[in-house]
Amino acid sequence: MSYANDKEAAIAFNQKAEALQNEIKKVIIGQDDIVNKLLIAIFSNGHSLLIGLPGLAKTLLVKTISEVLDLNFSRIQFTPDLMPGDITGAEILGENRSFKFIRGPLFANIVLADEINRTPPKTQAALLEAMQEKVVTVGGVAHQLDQPFFVLATQNPIEQEGTYPLPEAQLDRFMFNLNLTYPSYQDELAIIKNTTGNAATEVKKIMSATEILYFQDLVRKVPVPDNVYEYAVKLVAKTRPQSEFASNFIKDYVSYGAGPRAGQFLIIGAKCHALLHGKFSPDMEDVKAIAEAILQHRIIRNFKAEAEGVSIEKIIQSIL
């Protein structure tokens, strides 16, 4: 895989991404925006949190993406009795009386952390290290994870009994917070027709792990104008009640705003969004397009906002 220059590589990336989306659409109907944002997260080297009711094809979506990208896929069902060793792997005593490391399900390119909030903080902490450092530590020894590595976690927004809310530090590691909604009537009709027959839908492999790493590097090379940097940083600053940029609305309804990681994700995500839409440099519209998914889980409302029913979405719209 070689391109004459970065411009040629950017055009190839745009074409490959379009082919990826078309292939995913064969299986996943009516979730184009979610698919687009998951691809942005993957090529920006970020993790995503998918929030949606049961039966909205969250698992199928992640599995399909892993197939078209030709990546190793691992699904971990998070439960209250899951221990860190169950996901990281463990050392066992081998035949010659020496310890041997058995790799856990985290050693995959795409890890689906199903119902992540059902597992205790100890196991969530093991996942957090993997997400941030791309290593797992067992018995004092650090083991490098396969590259590329993404965690796509799911949460059920209704059932809260027997769950452990994700700590803010862990939520901040997720680039996107994506809400899956019910399909439209026409989309649901197409889904039922496609899934109740005996025809199996097969998807083609469009991209390899090596290409993904190459295009991740390409995304980072994309130049950004100063006014876009300033717009992204001001956008994040506006979410903080104590900031000079905060409006009275934010001061009234927000306890804590987003941290610097939000600004980093806004810029890297805007770069990728620009390339996916055939541009060689992002503008403010690219930042706006991904802002809600990045800021949604980083803004903490106060009691007044909750009492008056002021949603996070309304707060973000006031900033935009």
Order of alpha helices (4+ residues) and beta strands (2+ residues): alpha-alpha-beta-alpha-beta-alpha-beta-beta-beta-alpha-beta-beta-beta-alpha-beta-alpha-alpha-alpha-alpha-beta-alpha-alpha-beta-alpha-alpha
